[in-house]
Amino acid sequence: MRYELMLPHQIRKAIAENWPVALPLGVLEYHGEHMAVGMDTLAVIKTLELFEKERDVVILPPFYYGAASYAVAPPEGSGSVQVGGNALAPFAEELFYSLLRIGFRNIHAIIHHQTENFAAGMPTDLAFKTAGRQAIFRFLEKQRGEGWWGSEAMADYYSGHAAGENFFNWVQVHPLMPAAMNGKYPFDHAGIGETSLMLALCPEAVDAAHFADNTGWYTASAKDASAELGEEGVAMIMDHLRAILRG
């Protein structure tokens, strides 16, 4: 369900049943002359819409204003919007803290931008990862007081991990395309892989008439994109979402 359309009784049901809460997280960035600047975020939104048809999930309004950087192209006339990680982290902490206050304990931010480096982290995902941890510590200290972890009530903390219980799983950040997809689907920027994803998920975001206007090396393979290839990528992404978004 779209969070902005939910009524309070529906929110309480989602909390009681521990529905996953998903934040589409992304950027507005130049993706060549042939593709929309919102590609990274649109890929997350559109796959979550497919997932919503299969399982109960709360989809938060998307956040487009991540750290796009100007590494691909300067912003003048290209459309990239850059908000640095240091500015993102306070916002993200307040967002996650508020969601915890509401009662959600199954919160997931999903990002596509720069996630070939997800293990090490890049500005947007690092800001949201840090913010998630900060929000959880802050929430637990407010709820239980200082010394909560050292109290006798937490004596089964580590054994609880073995049973799958972990406070720090309340807020998680995931790549849309996991490392397991490497070598199985093209990971690129505005090339055959991303263009194919958009042809499968959001064809209005691609204009083939502008393939010839591209000059960047990273767009050279875009002209070979197809919706059929994109559907293969979507199927892998859906398997990933099924694994991480559980009640």
RAKA-V866812 format. One record per pair of residues at least 4 apart in sequence whose ideal C-beta (glycine too) atoms are under 7 Angstrom apart, sorted by the first residue. I is the first residue (numbers start at 0). GAP is how many residues later the second one is. D is the distance in Angstrom with one decimal. If there is no record, write none. Layout:
i=I gap=GAP d=D
i=I gap=GAP d=D
This chain:
i=0 gap=4 d=6.6
i=0 gap=5 d=5.5
i=0 gap=9 d=6.5
i=0 gap=57 d=5.8
i=1 gap=57 d=5.5
i=2 gap=55 d=5.4
i=2 gap=56 d=6.6
i=2 gap=57 d=5.0
i=2 gap=58 d=6.7
i=3 gap=57 d=5.7
i=5 gap=4 d=4.4
i=5 gap=5 d=5.3
i=7 gap=4 d=6.4
i=8 gap=4 d=6.5
i=9 gap=4 d=6.5
i=10 gap=4 d=6.5
i=11 gap=4 d=6.2
i=12 gap=4 d=6.1
i=13 gap=5 d=4.1
i=13 gap=44 d=5.4
i=14 gap=88 d=4.1
i=14 gap=89 d=6.3
i=16 gap=39 d=6.9
i=16 gap=230 d=6.1
i=17 gap=87 d=6.5
i=17 gap=88 d=5.2
i=17 gap=229 d=4.9
i=18 gap=37 d=4.8
i=18 gap=38 d=6.1
i=18 gap=39 d=5.5
i=18 gap=87 d=6.6
i=18 gap=228 d=5.8
i=19 gap=37 d=5.2
i=19 gap=86 d=4.8
i=19 gap=88 d=5.8
i=19 gap=225 d=4.0
i=19 gap=226 d=6.7
i=19 gap=227 d=6.7
i=20 gap=37 d=4.4
i=20 gap=39 d=6.5
i=20 gap=78 d=6.5
i=20 gap=83 d=4.9
i=20 gap=85 d=6.1
i=20 gap=86 d=4.8
i=20 gap=87 d=6.8
i=21 gap=26 d=5.6
i=21 gap=35 d=5.8
i=21 gap=36 d=6.9
i=21 gap=37 d=5.4
i=21 gap=38 d=6.6
i=21 gap=86 d=5.1
i=21 gap=88 d=6.0
i=21 gap=223 d=6.4
i=22 gap=37 d=4.5
i=22 gap=40 d=6.4
i=22 gap=85 d=7.0
i=22 gap=86 d=4.4
i=22 gap=87 d=7.0
i=23 gap=17 d=5.8
i=23 gap=20 d=4.0
i=23 gap=21 d=4.7
i=23 gap=24 d=6.1
i=23 gap=38 d=3.8
i=23 gap=86 d=6.3
i=24 gap=19 d=6.9
i=24 gap=38 d=5.4
i=24 gap=41 d=6.5
i=24 gap=84 d=4.5
i=24 gap=85 d=6.2
i=24 gap=86 d=4.3
i=24 gap=99 d=6.9
i=24 gap=103 d=6.3
i=25 gap=14 d=4.3
i=25 gap=15 d=2.9
i=25 gap=18 d=6.0
i=25 gap=36 d=7.0
i=25 gap=38 d=5.8
i=25 gap=40 d=5.9
i=25 gap=85 d=6.2
i=25 gap=86 d=6.2
i=25 gap=87 d=5.5
i=26 gap=13 d=5.4
i=26 gap=14 d=6.7
i=26 gap=37 d=6.7
i=26 gap=39 d=4.2
i=26 gap=40 d=6.9
i=26 gap=41 d=4.0
i=26 gap=86 d=4.8
i=26 gap=97 d=6.7
i=27 gap=9 d=4.8
i=27 gap=10 d=5.8
i=27 gap=36 d=5.4
i=27 gap=40 d=6.2
i=27 gap=51 d=6.5
i=27 gap=52 d=6.7
i=27 gap=53 d=4.2
i=28 gap=8 d=5.9
i=28 gap=11 d=6.5
i=28 gap=39 d=3.9
i=28 gap=43 d=6.6
i=28 gap=51 d=4.8
i=28 gap=84 d=7.0
i=29 gap=7 d=6.3
i=29 gap=42 d=5.4
i=29 gap=43 d=4.4
i=29 gap=48 d=4.0
i=29 gap=49 d=5.7
i=29 gap=50 d=4.9
i=30 gap=4 d=4.1
i=30 gap=5 d=6.8
i=30 gap=6 d=6.3
i=30 gap=8 d=4.8
i=30 gap=159 d=4.1
i=30 gap=163 d=6.9
i=31 gap=158 d=4.1
i=31 gap=182 d=4.8
i=31 gap=184 d=6.4
i=31 gap=187 d=4.0
i=31 gap=190 d=6.3
i=32 gap=177 d=4.4
i=32 gap=180 d=3.9
i=32 gap=181 d=5.1
i=33 gap=172 d=6.1
i=33 gap=173 d=5.6
i=33 gap=174 d=6.7
i=33 gap=176 d=4.3
i=33 gap=177 d=5.1
i=33 gap=180 d=6.3
i=33 gap=188 d=5.9
i=34 gap=4 d=5.5
i=34 gap=155 d=5.7
i=34 gap=160 d=6.1
i=34 gap=163 d=6.2
i=34 gap=170 d=6.1
i=34 gap=171 d=5.5
i=35 gap=6 d=6.9
i=35 gap=169 d=3.8
i=36 gap=42 d=4.3
i=37 gap=4 d=4.9
i=37 gap=26 d=6.3
i=38 gap=4 d=6.4
i=38 gap=155 d=6.0
i=38 gap=159 d=5.9
i=38 gap=166 d=6.2
i=39 gap=72 d=4.4
i=39 gap=73 d=4.2
i=40 gap=4 d=6.2
i=40 gap=21 d=5.6
i=40 gap=23 d=5.1
i=41 gap=4 d=5.9
i=41 gap=160 d=5.1
i=41 gap=163 d=6.0
i=42 gap=4 d=6.5
i=42 gap=69 d=5.0
i=42 gap=133 d=6.0
i=42 gap=154 d=5.4
i=42 gap=158 d=6.3
i=43 gap=4 d=6.2
i=43 gap=66 d=5.1
i=43 gap=67 d=7.0
i=43 gap=68 d=5.7
i=43 gap=132 d=5.3
i=44 gap=4 d=6.5
i=44 gap=17 d=5.5
i=45 gap=4 d=7.0
i=45 gap=155 d=3.8
i=45 gap=156 d=5.4
i=46 gap=4 d=6.4
i=46 gap=129 d=6.8
i=46 gap=154 d=6.8
i=46 gap=187 d=6.4
i=46 gap=190 d=5.1
i=46 gap=191 d=6.6
i=46 gap=194 d=6.5
i=47 gap=4 d=6.2
i=47 gap=11 d=5.4
i=49 gap=188 d=6.4
i=50 gap=4 d=6.4
i=50 gap=6 d=6.1
i=50 gap=187 d=6.6
i=50 gap=190 d=4.9
i=50 gap=194 d=6.6
i=51 gap=5 d=5.5
i=51 gap=7 d=6.3
i=55 gap=191 d=6.8
i=56 gap=188 d=6.0
i=64 gap=16 d=6.3
i=64 gap=18 d=5.0
i=65 gap=17 d=6.6
i=65 gap=22 d=6.5
i=65 gap=47 d=6.2
i=65 gap=58 d=3.7
i=66 gap=15 d=6.3
i=66 gap=16 d=6.1
i=66 gap=17 d=5.8
i=66 gap=18 d=5.4
i=66 gap=21 d=6.6
i=66 gap=56 d=3.8
i=66 gap=57 d=4.7
i=67 gap=12 d=4.7
i=67 gap=13 d=5.8
i=67 gap=14 d=5.2
i=68 gap=13 d=6.0
i=69 gap=4 d=5.5
i=69 gap=5 d=6.0
i=69 gap=10 d=6.1
i=69 gap=12 d=6.1
i=71 gap=8 d=7.0
i=71 gap=117 d=6.7
i=72 gap=5 d=4.4
i=72 gap=7 d=6.4
i=73 gap=4 d=6.6
i=74 gap=5 d=4.7
i=74 gap=7 d=7.0
i=82 gap=4 d=5.4
i=82 gap=5 d=6.1
i=83 gap=39 d=6.7
i=84 gap=4 d=6.3
i=84 gap=38 d=3.7
i=84 gap=39 d=6.6
i=84 gap=41 d=6.1
i=84 gap=42 d=4.1
i=87 gap=4 d=5.8
i=87 gap=36 d=6.5
i=87 gap=39 d=4.0
i=88 gap=4 d=6.3
i=88 gap=38 d=4.3
i=88 gap=41 d=5.7
i=88 gap=42 d=5.0
i=89 gap=4 d=6.6
i=90 gap=4 d=6.3
i=91 gap=4 d=6.2
i=91 gap=35 d=5.9
i=91 gap=36 d=4.7
i=91 gap=39 d=3.4
i=92 gap=4 d=6.0
i=92 gap=38 d=4.0
i=92 gap=41 d=4.9
i=92 gap=42 d=5.0
i=93 gap=4 d=6.3
i=94 gap=4 d=6.6
i=95 gap=4 d=6.4
i=95 gap=11 d=6.5
i=95 gap=35 d=5.8
i=95 gap=36 d=5.3
i=95 gap=39 d=3.7
i=95 gap=75 d=5.0
i=96 gap=4 d=6.4
i=96 gap=38 d=4.2
i=96 gap=41 d=5.9
i=96 gap=42 d=6.0
i=97 gap=4 d=6.6
i=98 gap=5 d=4.8
i=98 gap=8 d=5.5
i=99 gap=4 d=6.6
i=99 gap=35 d=6.2
i=99 gap=39 d=4.5
i=99 gap=70 d=6.7
i=104 gap=65 d=4.9
i=105 gap=141 d=7.0
i=106 gap=63 d=6.2
i=106 gap=64 d=4.6
i=107 gap=64 d=5.3
i=107 gap=66 d=6.0
i=107 gap=136 d=6.5
i=107 gap=137 d=6.3
i=108 gap=19 d=5.1
i=108 gap=64 d=4.6
i=109 gap=64 d=5.2
i=109 gap=66 d=5.6
i=110 gap=4 d=6.1
i=110 gap=13 d=6.3
i=110 gap=14 d=5.3
i=110 gap=62 d=6.7
i=110 gap=64 d=6.3
i=110 gap=65 d=6.6
i=111 gap=64 d=4.2
i=111 gap=65 d=6.7
i=112 gap=11 d=6.0
i=113 gap=8 d=4.0
i=114 gap=10 d=7.0
i=114 gap=60 d=3.6
i=114 gap=61 d=6.8
i=114 gap=62 d=6.4
i=115 gap=71 d=5.5
i=116 gap=4 d=7.0
i=116 gap=5 d=5.2
i=117 gap=7 d=6.4
i=117 gap=57 d=4.5
i=120 gap=4 d=5.7
i=120 gap=5 d=4.0
i=120 gap=8 d=6.7
i=121 gap=4 d=6.4
i=122 gap=4 d=6.2
i=123 gap=4 d=6.6
i=124 gap=4 d=6.0
i=124 gap=48 d=5.4
i=125 gap=4 d=6.2
i=126 gap=4 d=6.2
i=127 gap=4 d=6.4
i=127 gap=45 d=5.1
i=128 gap=4 d=6.9
i=128 gap=44 d=4.9
i=129 gap=4 d=6.2
i=130 gap=4 d=6.1
i=131 gap=4 d=6.5
i=131 gap=39 d=3.5
i=131 gap=41 d=6.5
i=132 gap=4 d=6.5
i=132 gap=35 d=6.8
i=133 gap=4 d=6.1
i=134 gap=4 d=6.0
i=134 gap=36 d=6.3
i=135 gap=4 d=6.2
i=135 gap=31 d=5.9
i=135 gap=32 d=5.9
i=135 gap=34 d=5.7
i=135 gap=35 d=6.0
i=136 gap=4 d=6.3
i=137 gap=4 d=6.4
i=138 gap=4 d=6.0
i=139 gap=4 d=5.6
i=139 gap=8 d=5.7
i=139 gap=27 d=6.4
i=140 gap=4 d=6.9
i=140 gap=5 d=6.2
i=140 gap=7 d=6.5
i=143 gap=4 d=3.6
i=146 gap=4 d=6.0
i=148 gap=5 d=5.5
i=155 gap=4 d=5.4
i=159 gap=5 d=3.8
i=160 gap=4 d=6.6
i=160 gap=5 d=5.6
i=173 gap=70 d=5.5
i=175 gap=61 d=6.0
i=176 gap=4 d=4.9
i=176 gap=10 d=6.4
i=176 gap=60 d=6.3
i=177 gap=62 d=5.0
i=180 gap=4 d=5.0
i=180 gap=55 d=5.2
i=181 gap=5 d=6.6
i=183 gap=52 d=6.5
i=184 gap=8 d=6.2
i=184 gap=47 d=6.5
i=184 gap=48 d=4.5
i=184 gap=51 d=5.9
i=185 gap=5 d=6.6
i=185 gap=6 d=5.3
i=185 gap=7 d=3.3
i=186 gap=6 d=5.8
i=187 gap=4 d=6.6
i=187 gap=5 d=4.5
i=187 gap=6 d=5.9
i=187 gap=30 d=6.6
i=187 gap=33 d=7.0
i=188 gap=5 d=6.6
i=188 gap=29 d=4.9
i=189 gap=4 d=5.6
i=189 gap=5 d=6.7
i=189 gap=28 d=5.7
i=189 gap=29 d=5.0
i=189 gap=32 d=6.1
i=190 gap=4 d=6.6
i=190 gap=27 d=5.8
i=190 gap=28 d=6.2
i=190 gap=29 d=7.0
i=190 gap=30 d=4.3
i=190 gap=31 d=5.4
i=191 gap=4 d=5.9
i=191 gap=29 d=4.0
i=191 gap=30 d=6.2
i=191 gap=32 d=5.1
i=191 gap=33 d=4.9
i=192 gap=4 d=6.7
i=192 gap=40 d=6.8
i=193 gap=4 d=6.6
i=194 gap=4 d=6.4
i=194 gap=11 d=6.0
i=194 gap=27 d=4.5
i=194 gap=30 d=3.6
i=195 gap=4 d=6.4
i=195 gap=29 d=4.2
i=195 gap=30 d=5.8
i=195 gap=31 d=6.9
i=195 gap=33 d=4.1
i=195 gap=34 d=3.6
i=195 gap=37 d=6.5
i=196 gap=4 d=5.8
i=196 gap=33 d=4.8
i=196 gap=36 d=5.3
i=196 gap=37 d=6.9
i=197 gap=4 d=5.3
i=197 gap=5 d=6.9
i=197 gap=7 d=4.6
i=197 gap=8 d=4.9
i=198 gap=4 d=5.4
i=198 gap=7 d=5.6
i=198 gap=26 d=5.9
i=198 gap=27 d=6.5
i=198 gap=28 d=4.2
i=198 gap=31 d=5.0
i=199 gap=27 d=4.8
i=199 gap=30 d=3.0
i=199 gap=31 d=4.8
i=199 gap=34 d=5.4
i=200 gap=29 d=6.8
i=200 gap=33 d=6.4
i=210 gap=11 d=6.0
i=210 gap=12 d=4.5
i=213 gap=5 d=3.9
i=213 gap=8 d=6.7
i=224 gap=4 d=6.6
i=225 gap=4 d=6.9
i=226 gap=4 d=6.3
i=228 gap=4 d=6.9
i=229 gap=4 d=6.2
i=230 gap=4 d=6.5
i=231 gap=4 d=6.9
i=232 gap=4 d=6.3
i=233 gap=4 d=6.2
i=234 gap=4 d=6.8
i=235 gap=4 d=6.7
i=236 gap=4 d=6.4
i=237 gap=4 d=6.4
i=238 gap=4 d=6.7
i=239 gap=4 d=6.5
i=240 gap=4 d=5.3
